[in-house]
Each structure stands twice: as structure tokens, then as C-alpha cells.
Amino acid sequence: MTSLDLGVVGNCSFSALVNSKGSVVWCCLPRFDSDPVFNGLLRNHGDAFEGAFSIELEDLRETEQYYEPNTAVLITRLHGSGGSLEIVDVAPRFNWRDRIFRPQTLVRRLRPLSGTPRITIRIRPNFGYGTIQPAKTRGSNHIRYSGPDFTLRLSTNAPIDYVIDETRFNLSAPIDLILGPDETLGGSIADTARDFEERTSQYWRDWVARLALPLEWQDAVIRAAITLKMCTYEPTGAIIAAMTTSIPESPDSGRNWDYRFCWLRDAFFVVRALNSLGVIHTMENYFRFLMDLVPEAEGGHLQPVYGIGRERILTESVLDNFDGYRGMGPVRKGNQAYEHYQHDVYGNVILGSAQIFFDKRIQMKAGLTDFEQLEAAGEQAYRLHNEPDAGMWELRSRSRIHTSSSLMCWAACDRLAHIAVQLDQHDRAKRWRKRADEIKARILAEAWSEKRQAFVESFGGETLDASVLLMAEVGLIDPKDPRFVSTVDQLERTLARGPHMMRYEAPDDFGVPDVAFNICAFWRLDALARIGRQEQAREIFEALLAARNPLGMLSEDTDPTTGEMWGNYPQTYSMVGIINAARRLSRSWETVV
């Protein structure tokens, strides 16, 4: 049965998902939100192997899959009655000629481990979202797969006839498969594959060596950090929410969305998590992305989500030629959320930019001009903090004054006040502080429910929503405030499912959610730690780590009963939670050194 126990390789330009049997089941080229040339994860109609890149071992008995430590190099081992083999998957990324080399190229290296493994290589890309079969042409050591807008070239030292005809053969010596743009390699296939693997491994080991890790849970943090890094689109600085589209949030729920875009909310939390580990280049790159967006905002309006090339129109459509994950459609391309009004976006933009005005390590210097552009976003935050919107959960059928949206509007004004002080703009600092105080007073008065003894999801509302836990995280309220402590208690009673946490209790466009939203569980344990319940928070964290797949990754949602992962994968928001929780809960280095 198809599952989300998938390895991820990527190089901040593209990515590929590989299942435990060594098949590439998802890969969009030339970038994250492009045509999925390998799309077996969503089951195109027809042949079961269509849209996949598989290495099939005869009489397969057992598999194992893991990462080379501290890298994004994936190892898959297949064991059968006649022999075993190893597949090494690499998305090349390393320093070359004073720049980062990250081609849209997947390197697959095969070597026999024991016996005489008999394998079949099936390479069946398609184009046009599964509607166009490529034209194939062959050379002495390569095969071209040509579509209307894109041509892939496979360079290989495997027998070309066997690859084209999908003929089973004995793997008696190592072979290499290099799939990428239609370009001639500069060296031999074996030397190129080996060089790409070795230099990519060294790049990731060097990158990890610079992380400021907590004492505890280092393996989990390292895997989360590498995964978040792989979700950044380096050419523009955008950060995707996940690598997939249309993995349902729960079985047959219809909650199937395309997450291959840059949500400004999610991207802020990614940047902040990586910053906490000492990774500042991602923030610099993302700041450039934001400062290209903000001046283009028509009437000051910012969308909650953009394409990774800053595309504003992300028209949503249903792809009828796909069955969907486990046959659970619909499969969607694009996301209607670009049309939404979600007022928290202004706070997320300013929160994602604030550190750059203070951090002396950053070569890129933000100044008064940048501040003035951010003030335009702050003006929108102040103007809209008391206006209805779709909220952070992107409700499509109703609009309210959501507490989480107003909270981020407060954060926008609050951080602008701090930045103004840093820039010696004291009159502006007073102005923004006055506005922040005004919004704070309104939130504390209008989001509090005496009936529920909790802060609730909207002004004057009565239903609970886990997003109000962010009130302490962004600094609006002291976590020891009795109202916040009571809110945590009420949310636990109503929304907690063991270590997991539901988003909200009220029905949405599709009814009442029946799976837990992973980031909410991390918000919960953060709040518990802040109010002094450290041991409870640690127990929850250990349980959440146990809910990861065998490769240490999380999707968007978890079934609290079965523990199965649902929703798009890997979900940056969820991986952020791992980093934040480890840093919040870990013992100090001073306790052991």
C-alpha cells in the first residue's frame, strides 16, 4: 500500500521522493511547482508503473532505507533471494567555481552487495501533468525523453537496450544513472556520478557542522534542518510549504490541496527555526524575496501565498486524469488561497524581516528605505486588525475577525516599533508602539470568553482554536498570565488527543476535522513549557518524535488513533515544530561540559 514513508532528496532547486523499494514516485522539474515528470504517488490512470522511476529487484524480500549521516544523500537497500543491492540517490549540491552548483539533476548509483541481484530498470517520465508521453531517442550512452517544453536526458553506463526495453538483467557491477537537462556530461558517467555524490555529501556535512544544535535530540534536529533547507528555492529565496500536492488531510476527506508554493506565514516560521540554529543565509535570501514583493503590493494588499517565482495568479484546477493518493482524489494544481484575504500575512512579513535589522552577522544591511517599505505592510496590519478575514486556516465559506490574524497584526506594529528604535526613528517608534498597544488591548478584551474561560478563535466567538497558543510565542501575553494558563487547560481538555492536537472544534467547509494537525501539538508543548510544565512537554515531544516516519520526517497531519501520516509531505510547518521543541526543552550544554 502507498504510504508517506518516503525519502527526500533535493538541492534547493528541485526535489524527488523515493519510496522504500527504491522507486522515485514524485519529482517535479525544473522546479518544485512544475510538472511532476514522475507522479506515481498520485496514481495516473493506466499502467501502474507510469510516472515512476523504479529499480525492481527480482523476488524482493526485504528493504531498508536511511540517510548517510548528516547529509541529504539517501541510501536504499533491496534484499532478495538471489542477491542484494544498494541504491544511492543524490540531488547534486556543492560549491563550484565560487558559486553553488545545484543542477536539476538526479543521480542514482546502483551497486551489488551480495549474490547476483537481477533487476529491471523502468524509467517512464511523462509531461503535461500525466497527459503527454515523451518521445524517446537514444544515443550510445544516453536516452532523451522529449516533451513540448522540456527534455530530459538519461546518461548511463547501464546497457541502453535493457533500460529502453525494461529488460531484466544481472547487476554484476556498479552502474550509474544521471537524469537531468539535455546536456552532455563534462566527464565520464562513473566519474561524474561519484564526484557528484562525494562533493554533495561533503557539502551537507559541512553545512550541518555549522549548526548551533541543542544538547538533546540532535539527530531529529539535524534531519529537520536539512529537510527545511531542501524546501527552500534558492534562485528567488522562496520557501515552499511542502513538496507535494493533493495528499488528503484524512482519508477520502476532499481536503486535498497543492502546497508547492510559498505561504508567507509558513516561510516566516521556517526562517525563524533555521535562524535559531545559526542558519542566516536562508533569512537573507528570503528577505530579498519579501522586499521584491512588498513594493509590488497593489494598494498595500499582500496575498497569503505566492508562486516561488513571485507569481501572483495560482489558479486552482482539478486534474481528472489522476486517481489521487491511494485513489483518493481530487488532485489539484494551483491553490485558491491566493485570492484570500488573510490579515496575519502582514505580521508574518514583518516578523520574517525584523532580525535582519539587528543581526550583526548578516552581510546584507537593511536600512531606512527597507523599513519604510515594511511600514506600508504595517499600515495594512493596523487598518485591518479589526476586520473579518479567512483566517490562517484559510476557510473558504465564512469570514470572521480571527484572533490569530489580529495577533499577527499586533506583531507587525510591535516589531516595527522595535526596528524604529534600532534605526533612531523615535517618533515613528512611538507611533507604532501606540498602535501595537491599541491592538493588544482589543485582543485581550474581545478574544477572551468568560464562558469558555479561554481566548477563543474570533472576537466575540465561543469556539476554541489552537492558534491562540501563538499569543505567548510572539510575545503578546505573559505565559504565566492566568488567562493564558486557563486557555491552555481548556484547549487540552477539548482539542488534545493524547500527544496530538486538533486545530479547532468548530466544523469548517468540510465538517469537523478528524485528524490532528502536527504544528498544533508543537504549539501546545511550547505553551506547556512556558507555563512551567516542562516534564509534560517533554513526554509529548518524545511521543511526537515517535510518530515520525522511519526517516525522521512528518507530513501535515497525523491520525491520533492509528498514528498514520496524512497531508502534504514533508510539511515544513511540522519540521519547524521539531526544531523549536528541541531548543525549548533540551537540557543546557552546561549540564555536561
VOLUMZA-231018 format. One record per residue (C-alpha): x, y, z. Coordinates in steps of 0.2 Angstrom, whole numbers, padded with zeros to 4 digits, always signed. Last residue first. Layout:
N
XYZ
...
***
This chain:
593
+0153+0101+0148
+0138+0091+0153
+0125+0102+0162
+0132+0117+0153
+0126+0111+0136
+0109+0115+0143
+0095+0102+0144
+0084+0102+0129
+0065+0108+0130
+0064+0124+0120
+0078+0120+0108
+0071+0103+0105
+0053+0110+0103
+0058+0123+0091
+0067+0111+0080
+0054+0098+0079
+0040+0111+0077
+0049+0118+0061
+0048+0100+0054
+0029+0101+0056
+0027+0118+0047
+0039+0112+0033
+0027+0098+0029
+0036+0084+0020
+0024+0080+0013
+0006+0085+0011
-0007+0078+0022
-0009+0062+0031
+0003+0052+0042
-0004+0036+0051
-0003+0036+0070
-0019+0024+0070
-0029+0034+0083
-0022+0051+0083
-0022+0051+0063
-0007+0063+0060
-0007+0078+0049
+0005+0089+0039
+0018+0077+0035
+0032+0072+0046
+0050+0066+0044
+0063+0056+0053
+0067+0043+0040
+0057+0029+0048
+0041+0040+0048
+0038+0052+0063
+0026+0047+0076
+0039+0043+0088
+0045+0061+0088
+0028+0066+0093
+0028+0054+0108
+0045+0061+0113
+0038+0078+0112
+0023+0075+0122
+0033+0067+0136
+0045+0083+0136
+0030+0094+0137
+0023+0085+0152
+0041+0087+0160
+0042+0105+0157
+0025+0110+0164
+0031+0128+0169
+0020+0140+0159
+0032+0142+0145
+0035+0123+0144
+0016+0120+0142
+0015+0133+0129
+0029+0125+0119
+0021+0108+0121
+0004+0115+0114
+0012+0124+0099
+0021+0108+0095
+0004+0099+0095
-0003+0112+0084
+0011+0110+0072
+0005+0092+0069
-0013+0095+0064
-0023+0081+0072
-0035+0071+0061
-0054+0070+0061
-0058+0088+0056
-0076+0093+0059
-0086+0096+0043
-0079+0100+0025
-0080+0119+0025
-0076+0120+0044
-0085+0112+0059
-0080+0120+0076
-0068+0112+0087
-0051+0119+0081
-0034+0113+0075
-0034+0096+0084
-0019+0091+0094
-0008+0076+0097
+0001+0069+0112
-0015+0060+0118
-0029+0068+0108
-0029+0086+0114
-0043+0098+0107
-0056+0100+0121
-0047+0096+0138
-0030+0102+0131
-0038+0118+0124
-0046+0122+0141
-0030+0120+0151
-0020+0130+0138
-0033+0144+0139
-0033+0144+0158
-0014+0146+0158
-0017+0161+0146
-0030+0169+0157
-0019+0166+0172
-0005+0176+0164
+0011+0164+0166
+0013+0164+0148
+0015+0183+0148
+0005+0190+0133
+0008+0197+0116
+0025+0190+0115
+0025+0180+0098
+0025+0163+0107
+0013+0168+0121
-0001+0173+0109
+0004+0159+0097
-0007+0147+0108
-0022+0156+0100
-0019+0145+0085
-0026+0130+0094
-0044+0136+0091
-0058+0135+0104
-0076+0141+0100
-0086+0155+0108
-0084+0170+0097
-0084+0188+0102
-0068+0191+0093
-0063+0175+0084
-0054+0159+0089
-0056+0160+0108
-0046+0165+0122
-0051+0155+0137
-0063+0154+0151
-0076+0146+0140
-0090+0157+0146
-0079+0171+0151
-0073+0172+0133
-0057+0182+0129
-0055+0187+0111
-0063+0204+0113
-0054+0211+0128
-0036+0204+0126
-0037+0207+0108
-0043+0225+0109
-0030+0229+0122
-0016+0222+0111
-0022+0231+0096
-0021+0248+0105
-0004+0244+0112
+0003+0240+0095
-0004+0256+0088
+0004+0266+0102
+0020+0257+0099
+0020+0261+0081
+0018+0279+0083
+0031+0280+0097
+0044+0271+0086
+0040+0283+0072
+0044+0297+0083
+0060+0288+0089
+0067+0284+0072
+0085+0280+0079
+0086+0265+0067
+0086+0252+0081
+0071+0262+0089
+0062+0261+0073
+0065+0242+0072
+0057+0240+0089
+0042+0249+0084
+0040+0240+0068
+0041+0224+0078
+0026+0229+0089
+0016+0235+0074
+0018+0219+0064
+0016+0208+0080
-0001+0217+0083
-0006+0212+0065
-0001+0195+0069
-0012+0194+0084
-0027+0201+0074
-0025+0187+0062
-0024+0174+0076
-0039+0181+0084
-0049+0179+0069
-0062+0193+0065
-0073+0182+0055
-0076+0177+0037
-0085+0161+0031
-0085+0149+0016
-0067+0146+0011
-0058+0145+0027
-0040+0148+0025
-0034+0140+0042
-0024+0156+0045
-0040+0166+0044
-0052+0169+0030
-0054+0188+0035
-0065+0199+0045
-0058+0217+0050
-0051+0223+0067
-0033+0221+0063
-0036+0228+0045
-0030+0246+0046
-0016+0242+0058
-0010+0227+0048
-0011+0237+0032
-0001+0252+0039
+0012+0239+0045
+0014+0232+0027
+0017+0250+0021
+0029+0252+0036
+0039+0237+0028
+0043+0248+0014
+0049+0262+0025
+0060+0250+0035
+0068+0244+0019
+0072+0263+0014
+0078+0266+0032
+0091+0252+0031
+0094+0233+0030
+0112+0228+0028
+0116+0212+0019
+0132+0205+0027
+0122+0197+0041
+0132+0193+0057
+0127+0210+0065
+0109+0204+0067
+0098+0219+0072
+0089+0225+0056
+0090+0207+0048
+0080+0201+0063
+0064+0210+0058
+0061+0203+0041
+0051+0187+0044
+0042+0196+0058
+0037+0210+0046
+0031+0198+0033
+0022+0187+0045
+0013+0202+0053
+0007+0207+0036
+0001+0190+0032
-0010+0189+0048
-0023+0198+0038
-0028+0183+0027
-0039+0190+0012
-0040+0175+0000
-0037+0175-0018
-0020+0167-0017
-0029+0154-0006
-0037+0147-0022
-0022+0135-0024
-0014+0128-0040
-0015+0110-0047
-0027+0099-0038
-0029+0080-0037
-0047+0076-0031
-0045+0062-0027
-0042+0047-0015
-0036+0033-0026
-0022+0029-0014
-0016+0046-0017
-0025+0053-0032
-0034+0044-0047
-0025+0056-0059
-0033+0061-0076
-0046+0072-0069
-0033+0086-0064
-0043+0098-0054
-0040+0117-0055
-0034+0131-0044
-0027+0147-0052
-0011+0152-0044
-0010+0170-0050
+0003+0180-0040
+0019+0173-0047
+0033+0178-0036
+0045+0165-0044
+0041+0153-0030
+0022+0156-0033
+0014+0167-0020
+0003+0164-0004
-0005+0174+0009
-0008+0188-0004
-0002+0206+0001
-0013+0221-0001
-0004+0238+0000
-0015+0246-0013
-0007+0234-0026
+0008+0226-0017
+0023+0227-0029
+0034+0236-0016
+0031+0222-0004
+0035+0208-0015
+0053+0212-0020
+0057+0216-0002
+0050+0199+0003
+0061+0189-0009
+0076+0198-0004
+0072+0195+0015
+0070+0176+0010
+0088+0176+0003
+0094+0184+0019
+0084+0173+0030
+0091+0157+0021
+0109+0164+0023
+0106+0165+0042
+0107+0147+0048
+0113+0149+0066
+0101+0135+0073
+0089+0148+0079
+0089+0156+0062
+0084+0140+0054
+0068+0140+0065
+0065+0158+0062
+0066+0156+0043
+0054+0141+0043
+0042+0150+0054
+0042+0165+0042
+0040+0154+0027
+0024+0146+0034
+0016+0163+0036
+0022+0169+0019
+0015+0154+0010
+0027+0150-0004
+0020+0137-0016
+0021+0118-0018
+0006+0115-0006
-0007+0110-0018
-0023+0105-0008
-0033+0089-0005
-0046+0091+0009
-0058+0080-0001
-0060+0070+0015
-0057+0052+0007
-0045+0048+0021
-0038+0062+0030
-0028+0078+0026
-0028+0071+0008
-0011+0071-0002
-0016+0084-0015
+0000+0092-0020
+0018+0088-0014
+0034+0096-0010
+0028+0105+0006
+0025+0123+0012
+0038+0130-0001
+0051+0143+0004
+0055+0157-0008
+0073+0165-0009
+0072+0168-0028
+0085+0156-0035
+0087+0147-0018
+0070+0138-0018
+0070+0132+0000
+0062+0116+0004
+0079+0107+0004
+0084+0118+0019
+0069+0113+0029
+0073+0095+0026
+0091+0098+0031
+0085+0107+0047
+0073+0093+0052
+0086+0079+0049
+0098+0089+0060
+0085+0092+0073
+0080+0074+0075
+0098+0068+0076
+0102+0081+0089
+0088+0076+0101
+0097+0084+0116
+0111+0096+0118
+0104+0109+0106
+0112+0112+0090
+0120+0128+0083
+0123+0122+0065
+0140+0124+0057
+0144+0106+0056
+0127+0103+0047
+0133+0113+0032
+0150+0105+0032
+0142+0088+0032
+0129+0094+0018
+0143+0100+0007
+0154+0084+0010
+0140+0073+0004
+0137+0083-0011
+0155+0083-0016
+0156+0064-0014
+0140+0060-0023
+0143+0072-0038
+0161+0066-0040
+0155+0048-0040
+0141+0052-0053
+0153+0062-0064
+0167+0049-0063
+0155+0035-0067
+0147+0044-0082
+0164+0050-0089
+0167+0069-0089
+0159+0085-0095
+0142+0077-0097
+0132+0082-0112
+0116+0092-0109
+0098+0088-0111
+0093+0093-0093
+0094+0079-0079
+0095+0061-0076
+0111+0053-0071
+0110+0034-0069
+0126+0025-0063
+0131+0006-0063
+0141-0004-0051
+0145-0022-0056
+0136-0039-0058
+0118-0032-0059
+0110-0047-0068
+0097-0042-0081
+0079-0039-0083
+0073-0030-0099
+0064-0013-0097
+0066-0011-0116
+0074+0006-0115
+0084+0001-0100
+0090-0016-0106
+0094-0008-0123
+0105+0005-0115
+0115-0007-0105
+0120+0003-0089
+0133+0016-0091
+0120+0029-0090
+0116+0047-0096
+0097+0050-0095
+0092+0066-0104
+0076+0075-0100
+0068+0087-0112
+0056+0101-0108
+0043+0112-0116
+0033+0100-0128
+0041+0084-0121
+0056+0075-0125
+0064+0060-0116
+0082+0058-0122
+0091+0042-0119
+0110+0041-0116
+0126+0030-0118
+0127+0026-0137
+0112+0038-0141
+0094+0035-0140
+0078+0044-0144
+0061+0044-0134
+0046+0055-0137
+0038+0059-0121
+0020+0053-0116
+0009+0068-0113
-0006+0068-0101
+0002+0065-0084
+0003+0083-0078
+0008+0089-0096
+0023+0078-0096
+0028+0060-0093
+0043+0050-0086
+0044+0032-0088
+0060+0025-0082
+0059+0006-0078
+0075-0003-0073
+0073-0021-0070
+0085-0030-0058
+0093-0047-0055
+0104-0047-0040
+0118-0060-0041
+0124-0063-0023
+0129-0049-0012
+0130-0030-0011
+0128-0026-0029
+0130-0007-0034
+0117+0006-0040
+0120+0025-0041
+0106+0036-0045
+0110+0054-0048
+0095+0066-0050
+0099+0083-0060
+0090+0100-0060
+0108+0107-0057
+0113+0114-0040
+0131+0121-0041
+0133+0134-0028
+0145+0148-0033
+0164+0152-0032
+0168+0140-0047
+0160+0125-0038
+0152+0124-0021
+0141+0109-0019
+0123+0102-0022
+0119+0087-0033
+0102+0079-0029
+0109+0061-0024
+0101+0044-0023
+0112+0029-0018
+0104+0012-0022
+0111-0003-0014
+0109-0021-0020
+0105-0038-0013
+0106-0056-0020
+0096-0071-0027
+0083-0072-0013
+0080-0054-0012
+0087-0039-0002
+0085-0021-0008
+0095-0007+0001
+0090+0011-0001
+0103+0025+0004
+0098+0044+0003
+0111+0058+0002
+0103+0073+0011
+0118+0073+0023
+0122+0072+0042
+0123+0053+0042
+0120+0045+0025
+0102+0044+0025
+0092+0028+0028
+0082+0015+0019
+0080-0004+0022
+0071-0017+0011
+0066-0035+0012
+0061-0050+0001
+0061-0044-0017
+0060-0059-0029
+0068-0050-0043
+0074-0032-0038
+0065-0018-0046
+0073-0001-0049
+0059+0011-0052
+0057+0029-0060
+0039+0032-0059
+0026+0041-0070
+0018+0025-0077
+0022+0010-0067
+0004+0005-0063
-0001+0007-0081
-0017+0016-0083
-0024+0031-0074
-0010+0041-0065
-0008+0036-0047
-0004+0051-0036
+0012+0045-0029
+0017+0038-0047
+0020+0056-0052
+0037+0056-0060
+0038+0071-0073
+0028+0081-0060
+0025+0097-0070
+0032+0112-0061
+0029+0119-0043
+0046+0112-0036
+0057+0117-0050
+0063+0110-0067
+0055+0098-0065
+0043+0090-0052
+0048+0073-0044
+0037+0061-0036
+0037+0042-0035
+0055+0038-0037
+0056+0020-0034
+0069+0012-0022
+0058+0000-0013
+0056+0011+0002
+0049+0025-0008
+0059+0039-0016
+0053+0057-0016
+0062+0069-0028
+0067+0088-0026
+0071+0103-0036
+0081+0119-0034
+0086+0119-0016
+0096+0103-0019
+0084+0089-0015
+0082+0071-0010
+0068+0065+0001
+0064+0048+0007
+0047+0042+0008
+0037+0033+0021
+0022+0043+0016
+0012+0027+0011
+0006+0018-0004
+0000+0000+0000
***
